Amino acid sequence: MSSLDWFVLVTTLVSIVAYGLYRSRGSNTVDRYLLAGKSMPWYAMALSIMATQASAITFISTTGQSYVDGMRFVQFYFGLPLAMVIICATVVPVFHHARVYTAYEYLEKRFDSKTRVLASIIFLCQRGLSAGLTIYAPALVLSVILGWPEHYTSRWGLSSRAW
């Protein structure tokens, strides 16, 4: 990577952190922090939900998939904004009306604590299993770009050969 690449990378990261700190000022309650004081417009929520679904894996895998299979998978991504609008118009008002912060809290209010715990455990297992891949795939790309060994770019210094 050239010095211009490093400058762009560092400037982008610093700008993101600075903007986050700027926007979070005045968020001194849980409601303001987690729900933005219920003042976010629907389109901002939809963009936030879509951005949450994207990871480094999304950007790495979709380019490879389009190279191998063509662009037929992209129809899924065209439907995603429509799905987010529907979710924001139907599910979010239910959560606001129920005065909950998470879907798991809603499950507990609607059913019972066992349902909340079960859904939470299933979600945590699924996310825990996918976290390794989500961390390792960008580490492979970084090792190629930077020319570093995989164990330097992988989290905690672990590479696939360590397992």
C-alpha positions in Angstrom: 0.0 0.0 0.0 1.3 3.4 -0.9 1.4 6.4 1.6 -1.7 7.8 -0.2 -3.6 4.6 0.5 -2.6 4.7 4.2 -3.6 8.4 4.4 -7.1 7.6 2.9 -7.5 4.6 5.3 -6.5 6.5 8.4 -8.5 9.6 7.5 -11.6 7.5 6.8 -11.3 5.7 10.2 -10.7 8.9 12.1 -13.6 10.6 10.4 -16.0 7.8 11.2 -15.0 7.8 14.9 -15.1 11.6 15.1 -18.6 11.7 13.4 -19.8 9.0 15.8 -18.6 10.9 18.8 -20.1 14.1 17.5 -23.5 12.5 16.9 -23.5 10.7 20.3 -23.2 13.9 22.3 -26.2 14.5 24.4 -27.1 10.7 24.5 -27.2 10.5 28.2 -30.0 8.1 28.6 -30.6 4.5 27.4 -33.5 5.7 25.3 -31.4 8.4 23.6 -28.5 6.0 23.0 -30.3 2.9 21.8 -33.4 4.4 20.2 -32.1 7.9 19.2 -34.9 9.3 21.3 -37.3 7.7 18.8 -36.6 10.6 16.5 -35.0 8.8 13.5 -37.0 8.9 10.3 -38.0 5.6 8.7 -35.5 5.9 5.8 -32.6 6.4 8.2 -33.7 3.2 10.1 -33.9 1.3 6.8 -30.4 2.4 5.8 -29.1 1.5 9.3 -30.6 -2.0 9.1 -29.2 -2.6 5.7 -25.7 -1.3 6.7 -25.8 -3.6 9.7 -26.4 -6.6 7.4 -23.3 -5.8 5.3 -19.9 -6.9 6.4 -16.5 -7.4 4.8 -17.7 -10.9 3.8 -20.5 -9.3 1.8 -18.0 -7.2 -0.3 -15.5 -10.0 -0.6 -17.9 -12.8 -1.5 -20.2 -11.0 -3.9 -17.4 -10.0 -6.2 -16.1 -13.6 -6.3 -19.6 -15.0 -6.7 -20.3 -12.6 -9.6 -17.0 -13.7 -11.3 -17.9 -17.4 -10.9 -21.7 -17.5 -11.4 -22.5 -14.2 -13.1 -24.8 -11.5 -11.7 -28.0 -13.6 -11.1 -27.5 -13.5 -7.3 -27.9 -9.7 -7.4 -31.7 -10.0 -7.5 -31.6 -10.7 -3.8 -29.8 -7.3 -3.2 -32.4 -5.5 -5.3 -35.2 -6.8 -3.1 -33.3 -5.9 0.1 -34.3 -2.2 0.2 -38.0 -3.1 -0.3 -37.8 -5.6 2.5 -36.2 -3.0 4.8 -39.1 -0.5 4.0 -41.6 -3.2 4.8 -39.8 -4.1 8.1 -39.6 -0.5 9.1 -43.2 0.1 8.3 -44.5 -3.0 10.1 -42.1 -4.3 12.8 -40.6 -1.1 14.1 -43.9 0.5 15.1 -44.8 -2.7 17.0 -41.5 -2.4 19.0 -42.1 1.3 19.7 -45.6 0.6 20.8 -44.4 -2.2 23.1 -41.7 0.1 24.5 -38.9 -2.5 24.1 -35.3 -2.1 23.0 -34.7 -5.5 21.4 -36.6 -8.2 19.6 -35.7 -10.5 22.5 -37.3 -8.2 25.0 -40.4 -8.2 22.8 -40.4 -12.0 22.7 -40.3 -12.0 26.5 -43.2 -9.6 26.8 -45.2 -11.5 24.1 -44.5 -15.0 25.3 -42.2 -15.7 28.3 -38.6 -15.6 29.5 -37.9 -19.1 28.2 -38.7 -18.0 24.7 -36.4 -15.0 25.0 -33.6 -17.2 26.3 -34.0 -19.8 23.6 -34.1 -17.2 20.8 -31.1 -15.5 22.4 -29.1 -18.7 22.6 -29.9 -19.7 19.0 -28.8 -16.2 17.8 -25.6 -16.2 19.9 -24.6 -19.7 18.6 -25.3 -18.6 15.0 -23.3 -15.4 15.4 -20.5 -17.1 17.3 -20.1 -19.6 14.5 -20.1 -17.0 11.8 -17.8 -14.6 13.7 -14.7 -16.8 12.8 -15.4 -16.6 9.1 -16.3 -12.9 9.3 -12.9 -12.2 10.9 -10.8 -14.7 8.9 -11.9 -13.8 5.3 -10.8 -10.1 5.5 -7.7 -11.3 7.3 -6.8 -13.3 4.2 -7.4 -10.3 1.9 -5.2 -8.1 4.2 -2.5 -10.6 4.2 -2.4 -10.6 0.4 -2.6 -6.8 0.2 -0.1 -6.0 2.9 2.2 -9.0 2.2 2.0 -10.0 5.8 1.7 -13.6 7.1 -1.9 -14.7 7.9 -1.2 -15.0 11.6 -0.5 -11.2 11.7 -3.7 -10.2 10.1 -6.0 -12.7 11.8 -7.5 -11.7 15.1 -5.6 -12.9 18.2 -2.8 -14.1 16.0 -4.6 -17.2 15.0 -4.5 -18.6 11.5 -6.3 -21.5 9.9 -3.2 -23.6 10.3 -3.2 -23.1 14.1 -6.5 -25.0 14.3 
